[in-house]
Amino acid sequence: MLTSIASVLKKKGHDVWSVCPAASVAEALDLMTQKRVEALLVLSERQLAGIVSERDCARTVILQRTTPKEVPVSAVMSSPVVFVSPTHTVGDSLSKACGSASVPARRRRSARVSLCVAA
């Protein structure tokens, strides 16, 4: 049987955390650590601007030898965001993401977004 995103979210939960584009990478990493998540939505004036993952932060900060407190989330976030629905399977979701590790799930006609991060 193929695992649906809905069943993953049932176990994981539907809590979603976010940062603004001007937040520093250090602030984003602190929030990810506090909430025990691997990615955050990036909201600008309550609109989805992108998504930022630990991987995004690490690649940019470590490889470019920058200071996390000096780099804004907007410089490392992925945009546009690729969505899947809870009825998609995990395999479908990963294929749709085309290599992205962070894929939000969105209910049709709803502003509610749940975040599923592939391991």
C-alpha positions as CSV (number, residue, x, y, z in Angstrom):
1,M,0.0,0.0,0.0
2,L,1.3,3.5,-0.8
3,T,1.5,6.0,2.0
4,S,-0.6,9.1,1.6
5,I,0.4,12.5,2.8
6,A,-2.8,12.5,4.9
7,S,-1.6,9.5,6.8
8,V,1.9,11.0,7.3
9,L,0.3,14.3,8.6
10,K,-2.0,12.3,10.9
11,K,1.1,10.9,12.7
12,K,3.3,14.0,12.4
13,G,0.6,16.6,13.2
14,H,-0.5,19.8,11.4
15,D,1.5,22.5,13.2
16,V,3.3,24.8,10.8
17,W,5.8,27.4,11.7
18,S,6.9,30.4,9.8
19,V,9.4,33.3,9.6
20,C,9.4,36.6,7.6
21,P,11.8,37.1,4.7
22,A,13.8,39.7,6.7
23,A,14.5,37.3,9.6
24,S,18.1,36.1,9.8
25,V,19.1,32.6,9.0
26,A,20.2,32.3,12.6
27,E,16.7,33.2,13.8
28,A,15.2,30.7,11.4
29,L,17.6,28.0,12.6
30,D,16.8,28.8,16.2
31,L,13.0,28.4,15.6
32,M,13.6,25.2,13.7
33,T,15.6,23.9,16.7
34,Q,12.9,25.0,19.2
35,K,10.0,23.5,17.3
36,R,12.0,20.4,16.2
37,V,11.2,20.9,12.5
38,E,13.4,20.9,9.4
39,A,11.7,23.6,7.4
40,L,9.7,26.8,7.9
41,L,7.3,28.6,5.6
42,V,8.4,32.2,4.7
43,L,5.4,34.6,5.0
44,S,5.4,38.2,3.8
45,E,2.4,40.2,4.9
46,R,0.5,36.9,5.6
47,Q,1.3,35.7,2.0
48,L,3.5,32.7,1.2
49,A,6.8,34.0,-0.2
50,G,8.8,30.8,0.0
51,I,10.0,27.9,2.2
52,V,13.4,27.6,4.0
53,S,14.9,24.4,5.2
54,E,17.9,23.5,7.3
55,R,19.6,22.3,4.1
56,D,19.0,25.7,2.5
57,C,20.6,27.4,5.5
58,A,23.5,25.1,5.7
59,R,24.4,25.2,2.1
60,T,24.3,28.9,1.8
61,V,26.0,29.8,5.1
62,I,28.6,27.0,5.2
63,L,29.5,26.9,1.6
64,Q,29.7,30.7,1.2
65,R,31.3,31.1,4.6
66,T,28.9,33.7,5.8
67,T,27.6,34.5,9.2
68,P,24.0,33.2,9.9
69,K,23.1,36.4,11.8
70,E,23.9,38.5,8.7
71,V,22.1,36.5,6.0
72,P,18.3,37.1,5.6
73,V,16.0,34.2,5.0
74,S,15.0,35.7,1.7
75,A,18.5,35.0,0.4
76,V,18.3,31.3,1.1
77,M,14.6,30.4,0.7
78,S,13.1,28.4,-2.1
79,S,10.4,30.0,-4.2
80,P,8.0,29.4,-5.7
81,V,6.7,26.7,-3.4
82,V,5.5,23.4,-4.8
83,F,2.3,22.1,-3.2
84,V,0.7,18.7,-2.9
85,S,-2.6,17.6,-1.5
86,P,-3.2,15.2,1.4
87,T,-4.4,12.6,-1.2
88,H,-1.0,12.5,-2.9
89,T,1.3,9.6,-2.0
90,V,4.7,10.2,-0.6
91,G,6.3,9.0,-3.8
92,D,4.0,11.3,-5.9
93,S,5.0,14.2,-3.7
94,L,8.7,13.6,-4.0
95,S,8.4,13.4,-7.8
96,K,6.4,16.6,-7.9
97,A,9.0,18.4,-5.8
98,C,11.6,17.6,-8.5
99,G,14.4,17.3,-6.0
100,S,13.2,19.6,-3.3
101,A,13.2,18.1,0.2
102,S,10.4,20.3,1.6
103,V,6.9,20.0,0.2
104,P,3.9,21.7,1.9
105,A,0.5,20.0,1.6
106,R,-2.5,22.3,1.1
107,R,-6.2,21.5,1.3
108,R,-8.2,22.6,-1.7
109,R,-9.9,26.0,-1.2
110,S,-8.3,26.4,2.2
111,A,-5.5,28.7,3.5
112,R,-4.4,25.9,5.9
113,V,-1.1,24.4,5.0
114,S,0.6,21.4,6.5
115,L,4.2,20.8,6.0
116,C,5.6,17.4,5.2
117,V,9.4,17.1,4.9
118,A,10.9,14.1,3.3
119,A,13.7,12.4,5.2
